[in-house]
Amino acid sequence: MTPVTVRVPAKVNLQLSVGPPKADGYHDLVTVFHAVSLFDEVTVAPADRTSVGVTGEDAARVPSGRANLAVRAARALASAARRRQDSSAVRIEIRKRIPVSAGLAGGSADAAAALVACNELWQAGLSLGELREIAASVGSDVAFTLLGGTAVGQGRGERLTAALTSGTYHWVLAFASGGLPTPEVYATCDRLRAARAAGAASGAVPQPELDTGLMAALRSGDPAAVGPLLSNDLQAAAVSLRPDLRRTLAAGREHGALGAVVSGSGPTCAFLAADARRARELAVSLSGAGVCRAVAPVQGPAPGAAVLAGERG
Ligand code: C5P
């Protein structure tokens, strides 16, 4: 069996509306996922025992062994495809460009890539629908990075409907140093809401709803219409945990971004630009302003997890 390499995108959330906490510790979401052209690459090859190696961005911060989502995905696929244990061990090599714990679904992306790569390596023949079901059992964002493009996510984020959009959107991602643990950001969001509710007449957190104005703007292909409609219910929590993000967001707006939002649970900030040239200019300005660790101009929507040509088994 020849090794198989899969390329998989990062995501930003154009809308992230979070409902009240549920008994299982999760929150009902309505989110608009958008895959962007910042990719990890994952190679799988047969081995005597399953292991994972990571190179590139933030490599030292990626968990190894069973705590790694790509390892969990490979195991879940082996069990769904009813492979014998002695023939389902793989070496997983992850080349990371997506920062870790950054609100960009980097770990989920590697899991999605491992699913597609092992399905190909083992010629297991599972459909995209079957892969999506396994993906949802591994993590909330795995199903989306498998699909790519732009999609509305509901439930925990795993129930997806592809969205109609026009054109290409040009973004600048501003990476922070260090990450934010997703459970802590959700818990902080709950706490901030509870504190606010204590001083208000009606405290109930409403069920999340899709922003139809944002969907219309995305269909129009006009970044100036999309920019002001970007929203994220986790942003206040992320900013309270990382107050330096306030400066980053303000700097993006000052330098002409059409929209500025924390991506997912943060700390990455995403800025929408009018076109590729303005995105490059904004990236240079943000770098110069010293408000982030690094910047990356990217485009969306990007395709989901896909086997790289010439790498098929
Ligand atoms: O599903 P995943 O493992 O990616 O979720 C990480 C954490 O994010 C969960 O343990 C939970 O604390 C939080 N989460 C949530 N509601 C969601 C998705 C994630 O509370 N819909």
Residues whose N, C-alpha, C, O or C-beta is under 5 A from the ligand:
A	BS01	C5P	G25 Y26 H27 L29 G139 S140 D141 G155 R156 G157 T182 P183 Y186
